[in-house]
Amino acid sequence: MADKKGFEAALIDLERAVNQLENGDLSLDEALQVFSDGVQQAELCRKALQDVELQVEQLLKQADGSLQSEAFDDEQ
């Protein structure tokens, strides 16, 4: 993904989509588009959280008991 969106920005967009859908003022086509965009934002958030979880696991899983951060491949 060339244009990486930050977790916070994706979360704000997801919250906006949820608010629009809950408001109920959208046509069916608009609601479907907003829902689709929300699913994409949720996936971006899920991936960002998964990447952070991997970083934490790599930090904590040192054979000698020491804590050391390791780079991970972002394209896994």
C-alpha positions in Angstrom: 0.0 0.0 0.0 1.8 3.2 -1.2 -0.4 5.7 0.7 -0.3 4.5 4.3 -3.0 6.0 6.6 -2.4 6.3 10.2 -4.4 4.4 12.8 -5.9 7.5 14.3 -7.0 8.9 10.9 -8.5 5.6 9.9 -10.3 5.4 13.3 -11.7 8.9 12.9 -13.0 7.9 9.4 -14.5 4.7 10.8 -16.3 6.6 13.5 -17.6 9.1 11.0 -19.0 6.3 8.9 -20.7 4.7 11.9 -22.2 8.0 12.8 -23.5 8.6 9.3 -25.0 5.1 9.2 -26.6 5.5 12.7 -28.1 8.8 11.7 -30.2 7.1 9.0 -30.4 10.1 6.7 -28.6 8.3 3.8 -30.1 6.8 0.7 -29.6 3.1 0.2 -26.8 3.7 -2.3 -25.1 6.3 0.0 -25.4 3.9 3.0 -23.8 1.1 1.0 -20.9 3.3 0.0 -20.4 4.6 3.5 -20.6 1.0 4.8 -18.0 -0.1 2.3 -15.7 2.8 3.2 -16.2 1.9 6.9 -15.2 -1.7 6.3 -12.0 -0.5 4.6 -11.2 1.8 7.5 -11.9 -1.1 10.0 -9.4 -3.2 8.0 -6.8 -0.5 8.2 -7.3 -0.3 12.0 -7.1 -4.1 12.3 -3.9 -4.2 10.4 -2.3 -1.4 12.4 -3.2 -3.1 15.6 -1.9 -6.4 14.3 1.4 -4.7 13.4 1.7 -3.2 16.9 1.0 -6.6 18.5 3.7 -8.1 16.4 6.2 -5.4 17.6 5.3 -6.1 21.2 5.7 -9.8 20.8 9.1 -9.3 19.2 10.1 -7.0 22.0 9.1 -9.5 24.7 10.3 -12.7 23.1 14.1 -12.6 23.6 15.8 -15.9 24.3 18.1 -14.5 27.1 15.3 -12.7 28.8 16.4 -9.2 27.7 14.1 -6.8 26.0 15.2 -5.8 22.5 13.1 -4.3 19.7 13.4 -6.0 16.3 12.3 -4.6 13.0 9.6 -6.5 11.3 8.6 -6.8 7.6 5.6 -4.5 7.1 4.5 -6.5 4.1 3.8 -9.8 5.9 
